[in-house]
Structures are given as structure tokens and as C-alpha cells.
Amino acid sequence: MNDLEDRLADELGAVAARFDAPYVDLTGLVTAGRRERRRPRVLAGALAVAAAVVLTGGVMVALPGDGARDQERTTDVATDPVGLGRPLELPWWGWDGHSADPTRGTLRTGDAEVEADGVTALAHAGGTTLVEQGAGTWAVLAGDVLRPFGMSTTATPVIGGDGTLAYVTASAARTYTLVRDDDGDVATQSLTGSEPPVVVGLVDDSVLVTIADRLYVWARRATSLTPVVGLPPGVDVDALRPWPGGVAIFGDDGTVVTGAVDGTRVRIGWSAPVENAEGVWSDDGRRYAEASGGEVRFATETGTAAATLDEDQLRVVGWESGTEVVVAQWIEVDGALTGLWRCSAVELRCAPIDGAPNGRFVLPGLAKQE
């Protein structure tokens, strides 16, 4: 069968099994599999240097052998002995179904429901939930109330593993404000320059930012930024991504290298093979989960493992605990969910989530399409 027939067969099978017709979009069916893989740019040679630093620094790194994975088990969705199918615990937003305006909706977090209109994106980590209501206009969920930031951000805020926030706002031409928000305890730092700072990490009481081609650290009580040294030679700061405890460096050679920041120096940690930079780190930074090629892969200091999930258009949207992730089948061109699973990094298996949203809903990492 061709791709369209395969998808239609899958959807009809889901109806027969669950008596709950999932969202079907013909445009999404036709475009299945066409999503481009985005991967940050970095010199492959720089990561080779990073790997050498790891070895010479006495850090034992066990990398997987053939097939880039240590273990793999076929997903069994017929049985669920560890309760993977329980209702969704990550926050999600959708139209309330009671009005003609699809921008009016409800944010659901566990058993709680909060009215929130015009939600375009969500971010969640470390017990903190952020809600975007229009481009760059974010609010933090405080109990059952949304607390707006007050100013639009220049990029998506970063959430640390402990729930601390950091973001940048543009207060005037060439003038920016760097903000660190620890559960309402806010500190700010004014900066000027031709390029806006970009938050790339949170570590202890410090914020890591890049400006142009340099990495800096802003300590909680400091009055200025301090340059950070120790990145592998040739690393492009555009390849840096937040990692609990420091930064992660994704390379074109299919490797991620972790870098803790001690004071003003990057200390290279463990590395592992990955497929892309679209996965999600656990709050403690010990696991990285991504969806690629019909499987959910978990990278750790000791290697990688995978649970097979024979679906396409998959994306990991968040960790519900230190060992479980939520994986969505998301048709990007339509902004629509057609499946939602919970996968265990310990059991290496997945199961459909009970009562999961199906259609145009917003989950962490899945933006609303207009």
C-alpha cells in the first residue's frame, strides 16, 4: 500500500479498537514523512576534540555498539502492566467546545482546569508551566492563575530542572533585559548591543547566555556578564542548547556532548549518539529522549536504548517523571495530534494514553497552527 492507504488503514484500525475516531486530515496524510530534520550546525572535528577531552579527563563513557543502541524491545500496546496508559499528566490546552471561537479554551494540568484564551504554545519542566498567548507574550502558571511576564520575550524562555525561568526582553532599540525568575523572586540585568542575548542554560544560581559568537555566565548577584571559556575549539555557539547543569552541544556527526559549567569554565562531560536536537532532557539531565525512525530512543551516560513505536511523525513532548516520556504523533502542517503515547525508559515499551486529546491541541513543544 502507499503512504495514504497505510495511514487510512491505521486510523480505521484505531476506530475499531477504541471506538473513538481519531482526527484525520487529508493534507496531513499526504504530507506524512516530509518534515525536514533540523539539526544545529557545529564542526564535527570539534566534537571529536570533546570526546578526546572526555577520555583524557578520566571520565568513563560507555557508548553503544552496532546499531547505535544497547537494547531494543518491540512495543506491546495490547498489555499495560505498569500503568503507562493512565491519563495525561503533562499540561495541554484546547478549545473548550462550548463557544464558536476556537481561540477560547482551557488549560488542563492533571485534574485542574484553567481558562486561557489564545494559547499558541506551552513549555513545561521542573514543575513549572509556561503559556504563550500570542507571539512572545508568556505567562507562568501559578496555582490556577496565569501570571504574565509584563513584556514580550525575544525567544522562548528557558526552564531549568528546578523550575527556575530565564528569558530576554527587548526594552528599547539595542537595549535588552535579561530576567531570572525563581518562583517570583526576580532578578534583572540590562544589556546593550546590536544582537539580543540568547539564553542557553541555567545552572545553580547562574544564567548562561550567548551574545554573537561568545558564551557568558550571569551569576545571581553579579552586576555584569562574565565570559565562559573551555568550549571545544571550533564549536559554534548556535549549536548550544540548554541542558540541566550546563549546555548540550549537538553535532552534525550525530553526537551530543554535555558540558557542565564550573564558575566560568565549561567542563566536558559525557557524550552519546543521537539522531536530532528535537528531543527533551529529563529534569536531572541524566536522560535525553528523542523520537526517530519508528522508535523512541533514550541516551544516557552509559549508552542508548530504544523502545519501538511503529508510527511516523513522532515527537517527544516532555518527561512526566525521571523514567517516563510522552510521545505525540503530530502532523506539523496542520498542527494536529493523531496519537499520544507514554513510554518508559526502564521497561522500554510504550502504551496509548487513556483519554488523550486528539485533534488541534497545544502540548509542550507543539505550537498551535493558525
C-alpha positions as CSV (number, residue, x, y, z in Angstrom):
1,M,0.0,0.0,0.0
2,N,1.1,3.6,-0.5
3,D,1.5,6.1,2.4
4,L,-2.0,7.4,2.2
5,E,-3.5,3.9,2.3
6,D,-1.3,2.9,5.2
7,R,-2.4,5.9,7.2
8,L,-6.1,5.4,6.5
9,A,-5.7,1.7,7.5
10,D,-4.1,2.8,10.8
11,E,-6.9,5.3,11.5
12,L,-9.7,2.8,10.8
13,G,-7.9,0.2,12.9
14,A,-7.8,2.7,15.8
15,V,-11.5,3.3,15.4
16,A,-12.3,-0.4,15.5
17,A,-10.1,-1.0,18.6
18,R,-11.1,2.0,20.7
19,F,-14.5,3.1,19.2
20,D,-13.0,6.6,19.3
21,A,-12.4,8.1,15.9
22,P,-9.1,10.0,15.8
23,Y,-8.5,13.2,14.0
24,V,-7.9,12.6,10.3
25,D,-6.6,15.3,8.0
26,L,-6.0,14.6,4.3
27,T,-3.4,17.2,4.0
28,G,-1.5,15.7,6.9
29,L,-1.8,12.2,5.3
30,V,-0.4,13.4,2.0
31,T,2.5,15.2,3.7
32,A,3.4,12.4,6.2
33,G,7.1,11.8,6.3
34,R,8.0,15.1,4.6
35,R,9.0,17.0,7.7
36,E,12.6,18.2,7.4
37,R,15.0,17.2,10.1
38,R,16.6,20.2,11.7
39,R,20.0,19.9,13.3
40,P,22.2,22.6,14.7
41,R,25.4,23.4,12.9
42,V,28.7,22.5,14.6
43,L,32.0,21.3,13.3
44,A,32.4,17.6,13.5
45,G,36.0,18.0,14.4
46,A,35.1,20.0,17.5
47,L,33.1,17.1,18.9
48,A,36.0,14.7,18.2
49,V,38.1,17.1,20.4
50,A,35.3,17.0,23.0
51,A,35.3,13.2,23.0
52,A,39.1,13.2,23.5
53,V,38.7,15.6,26.4
54,V,36.3,13.2,28.0
55,L,38.6,10.3,27.7
56,T,41.8,12.1,28.8
57,G,39.9,13.7,31.7
58,G,39.3,10.3,33.2
59,V,35.6,10.2,32.6
60,M,34.4,6.7,31.6
61,V,31.9,6.9,28.8
62,A,30.3,3.7,27.6
63,L,29.0,4.3,24.1
64,P,26.7,1.8,22.3
65,G,28.0,-0.7,19.7
66,D,26.4,-1.8,16.5
67,G,23.1,-0.2,15.6
68,A,23.8,2.8,18.0
69,R,21.7,1.2,20.8
70,D,22.4,-1.2,23.6
71,Q,18.9,-2.6,23.9
72,E,15.7,-2.7,22.0
73,R,12.3,-4.2,22.7
74,T,9.2,-4.3,20.5
75,T,6.5,-2.1,21.9
76,D,3.5,-4.0,23.2
77,V,0.4,-1.9,23.3
78,A,-2.0,-4.7,24.0
79,T,-0.9,-5.1,27.6
80,D,0.0,-2.4,30.1
81,P,1.3,-4.0,33.3
82,V,3.0,-0.8,34.7
83,G,0.1,1.6,34.0
84,L,1.6,3.5,31.1
85,G,-1.9,4.1,29.7
86,R,-3.1,6.3,32.6
87,P,-4.5,9.8,31.8
88,L,-2.2,12.5,30.6
89,E,-0.3,14.4,33.4
90,L,1.6,16.9,31.2
91,P,-0.3,20.3,30.7
92,W,-2.3,20.7,27.5
93,W,-4.6,23.3,26.0
94,G,-7.6,23.1,23.7
95,W,-10.8,24.6,22.6
96,D,-13.4,24.2,25.4
97,G,-16.1,23.1,22.9
98,H,-18.7,25.5,24.3
99,S,-18.1,28.5,22.1
100,A,-17.9,29.3,18.4
101,D,-14.5,30.9,18.9
102,P,-11.7,28.3,18.6
103,T,-9.2,30.6,20.3
104,R,-11.2,30.4,23.6
105,G,-10.0,27.3,25.5
106,T,-8.9,25.6,28.7
107,L,-5.5,24.7,30.0
108,R,-5.6,21.3,31.7
109,T,-2.9,20.3,34.2
110,G,-3.7,17.0,35.9
111,D,-7.1,17.4,37.4
112,A,-7.1,21.2,37.3
113,E,-8.6,23.3,34.6
114,V,-7.7,27.0,33.9
115,E,-9.5,29.2,31.4
116,A,-6.9,30.6,29.0
117,D,-7.6,32.2,25.6
118,G,-5.4,32.4,22.5
119,V,-2.8,29.9,23.7
120,T,-0.2,29.3,20.9
121,A,2.5,27.3,22.8
122,L,3.3,25.7,26.1
123,A,6.6,24.9,27.9
124,H,7.0,22.6,30.9
125,A,9.9,21.4,33.0
126,G,10.9,21.2,36.7
127,G,7.2,21.5,37.8
128,T,6.9,24.9,36.0
129,T,4.4,25.5,33.2
130,L,4.7,28.5,30.8
131,V,1.8,29.6,28.5
132,E,2.3,31.7,25.4
133,Q,-0.7,33.8,24.4
134,G,0.5,35.4,21.2
135,A,4.0,35.8,19.8
136,G,6.5,36.4,22.6
137,T,3.7,37.0,25.2
138,W,4.3,34.5,28.0
139,A,2.8,33.8,31.4
140,V,3.7,31.4,34.2
141,L,1.1,29.2,35.7
142,A,0.9,29.9,39.5
143,G,-1.7,27.6,41.0
144,D,-4.8,28.3,39.0
145,V,-3.7,31.8,37.9
146,L,-1.6,32.9,34.9
147,R,1.0,35.5,35.9
148,P,2.1,37.5,32.8
149,F,5.8,38.4,32.4
150,G,4.9,42.0,31.6
151,M,7.0,42.3,28.5
152,S,7.3,40.2,25.3
153,T,10.3,37.9,25.1
154,T,12.8,37.8,22.2
155,A,12.7,34.0,22.2
156,T,11.1,31.0,24.1
157,P,12.1,31.2,27.8
158,V,14.3,28.5,29.2
159,I,13.2,26.5,32.2
160,G,15.8,24.9,34.5
161,G,15.5,21.5,36.0
162,D,14.4,23.1,39.3
163,G,11.7,25.2,37.6
164,T,13.7,28.4,37.5
165,L,13.0,30.6,34.5
166,A,15.3,32.8,32.4
167,Y,14.4,34.9,29.4
168,V,15.3,38.1,27.5
169,T,13.0,41.0,26.7
170,A,13.7,44.0,24.3
171,S,13.1,47.1,26.3
172,A,14.2,49.6,23.6
173,A,16.3,49.7,20.4
174,R,19.6,47.8,21.1
175,T,18.6,47.6,24.8
176,Y,17.7,44.3,26.4
177,T,16.8,43.0,29.8
178,L,17.9,39.6,31.0
179,V,15.5,38.1,33.6
180,R,15.9,35.3,36.1
181,D,12.7,34.3,37.8
182,D,12.9,31.8,40.7
183,D,9.2,31.3,41.7
184,G,8.5,35.1,41.8
185,D,12.0,36.1,43.1
186,V,13.0,38.1,40.0
187,A,16.5,39.5,39.2
188,T,17.3,41.5,36.1
189,Q,20.3,42.7,34.1
190,S,20.3,45.4,31.5
191,L,22.3,44.9,28.4
192,T,23.0,46.8,25.2
193,G,24.3,45.6,21.8
194,S,23.4,45.0,18.2
195,E,22.4,41.4,18.8
196,P,20.0,40.2,21.5
197,P,21.4,37.8,24.2
198,V,20.1,34.2,23.8
199,V,19.6,32.1,27.0
200,V,21.2,28.7,26.5
201,G,21.1,27.3,30.0
202,L,20.5,27.6,33.8
203,V,22.9,26.2,36.3
204,D,22.7,26.7,40.1
205,D,22.2,30.5,40.6
206,S,23.6,31.5,37.2
207,V,22.2,32.0,33.7
208,L,24.1,31.0,30.6
209,V,23.7,33.3,27.6
210,T,25.3,33.7,24.2
211,I,25.9,37.1,22.5
212,A,27.1,37.0,18.9
213,D,29.7,34.2,19.0
214,R,30.6,34.2,22.7
215,L,29.2,32.3,25.8
216,Y,28.7,34.2,29.0
217,V,27.6,33.5,32.6
218,W,25.5,35.8,34.7
219,A,25.7,35.0,38.3
220,R,22.7,35.8,40.5
221,R,24.3,38.7,42.4
222,A,26.7,39.8,39.7
223,T,26.3,43.2,38.1
224,S,27.7,42.1,34.7
225,L,28.2,39.1,32.4
226,T,31.5,37.1,32.5
227,P,32.9,35.3,29.5
228,V,32.9,31.5,29.8
229,V,35.9,29.5,28.5
230,G,36.5,25.8,27.8
231,L,34.3,25.1,24.9
232,P,35.9,22.6,22.4
233,P,37.8,24.5,19.6
234,G,35.6,25.4,16.7
235,V,32.2,24.9,18.4
236,D,29.6,27.3,17.0
237,V,27.5,28.8,19.9
238,D,24.5,28.3,17.7
239,A,24.9,24.6,18.4
240,L,24.5,25.1,22.2
241,R,21.2,24.0,23.8
242,P,20.0,24.1,27.4
243,W,21.0,21.0,29.5
244,P,20.3,20.8,33.2
245,G,23.6,21.7,34.8
246,G,25.1,23.5,31.8
247,V,24.9,23.2,28.0
248,A,24.5,20.5,25.4
249,I,26.4,20.5,22.1
250,F,24.7,18.8,19.2
251,G,26.8,18.0,16.2
252,D,26.4,17.1,12.6
253,D,28.2,13.8,13.3
254,G,25.2,12.6,15.3
255,T,26.6,13.2,18.8
256,V,25.5,15.2,21.8
257,V,28.2,16.3,24.3
258,T,27.2,17.6,27.7
259,G,29.1,20.5,29.2
260,A,28.8,21.5,32.9
261,V,29.8,25.0,33.9
262,D,32.1,25.4,36.9
263,G,32.3,29.1,37.6
264,T,33.4,30.5,34.2
265,R,34.7,27.3,32.6
266,V,32.9,24.6,30.6
267,R,33.8,21.1,31.9
268,I,33.1,18.5,29.2
269,G,31.0,15.6,30.5
270,W,29.5,12.5,28.8
271,S,28.6,12.1,25.2
272,A,26.1,9.8,23.3
273,P,24.9,9.3,19.7
274,V,21.6,11.0,18.8
275,E,19.5,11.4,15.7
276,N,18.4,15.1,16.2
277,A,18.2,18.0,18.5
278,E,14.4,17.9,18.9
279,G,14.3,15.7,21.9
280,V,13.8,16.6,25.6
281,W,16.1,16.2,28.6
282,S,14.9,14.8,31.9
283,D,14.9,17.3,34.7
284,D,18.0,15.9,36.3
285,G,19.9,15.9,32.9
286,R,20.6,12.2,33.1
287,R,18.5,11.1,30.1
288,Y,17.8,12.5,26.7
289,A,14.7,11.2,24.8
290,E,14.0,11.6,21.1
291,A,11.7,10.0,18.5
292,S,13.2,8.9,15.2
293,G,12.7,6.2,12.6
294,G,9.8,4.5,14.3
295,E,11.4,4.3,17.8
296,V,11.8,6.3,21.0
297,R,15.4,6.5,21.9
298,F,16.9,7.2,25.3
299,A,20.5,8.4,25.6
300,T,22.4,8.3,28.9
301,E,25.9,8.4,30.2
302,T,26.2,4.6,29.8
303,G,24.8,4.4,26.2
304,T,21.5,4.4,24.4
305,A,18.4,2.2,24.5
306,A,15.2,2.3,22.4
307,A,11.5,1.3,22.5
308,T,10.0,0.5,19.1
309,L,6.9,2.6,18.3
310,D,5.8,1.7,14.8
311,E,4.3,5.1,13.9
312,D,5.5,8.1,11.9
313,Q,5.6,11.8,12.6
314,L,6.6,11.2,16.2
315,R,7.9,13.8,18.7
316,V,8.8,13.6,22.4
317,V,6.9,16.4,24.1
318,G,8.0,16.0,27.7
319,W,9.0,13.9,30.7
320,E,6.3,13.1,33.3
321,S,8.8,11.6,35.7
322,G,12.5,10.6,35.7
323,T,11.7,7.5,33.7
324,E,8.7,8.2,31.5
325,V,8.1,10.4,28.5
326,V,5.1,11.5,26.5
327,V,5.3,11.0,22.7
328,A,3.0,12.6,20.2
329,Q,2.1,11.8,16.6
330,W,1.8,15.3,15.3
331,I,1.0,16.4,11.8
332,E,3.0,19.6,11.7
333,V,1.5,21.1,8.6
334,D,-1.9,21.0,10.3
335,G,-0.9,21.4,13.9
336,A,-3.0,18.3,14.8
337,L,-2.5,15.4,17.1
338,T,-3.4,12.0,15.9
339,G,-1.9,9.9,18.7
340,L,-0.4,10.1,22.1
341,W,1.7,7.5,24.0
342,R,3.6,7.2,27.2
343,C,7.0,5.4,27.0
344,S,9.1,4.0,29.8
345,A,12.9,4.3,29.7
346,V,13.1,1.4,32.2
347,E,10.6,-1.0,30.6
348,L,11.5,0.1,27.1
349,R,7.9,0.0,26.0
350,C,5.0,2.4,25.2
351,A,1.3,2.4,25.6
352,P,-1.5,4.7,24.3
353,I,-2.6,7.3,26.9
354,D,-6.1,6.9,28.1
355,G,-8.5,9.8,27.1
356,A,-5.7,11.6,25.3
357,P,-6.6,14.7,23.3
358,N,-7.0,14.1,19.5
359,G,-7.1,17.0,17.0
360,R,-5.8,20.6,17.2
361,F,-4.4,20.8,20.7
362,V,-1.4,22.5,22.2
363,L,1.1,20.5,24.2
364,P,4.7,21.4,25.3
365,G,6.8,21.7,22.2
366,L,3.7,21.5,19.8
367,A,2.7,25.0,18.7
368,K,-0.8,26.0,17.6
369,Q,-1.1,26.5,13.8
370,E,-3.3,29.3,12.6
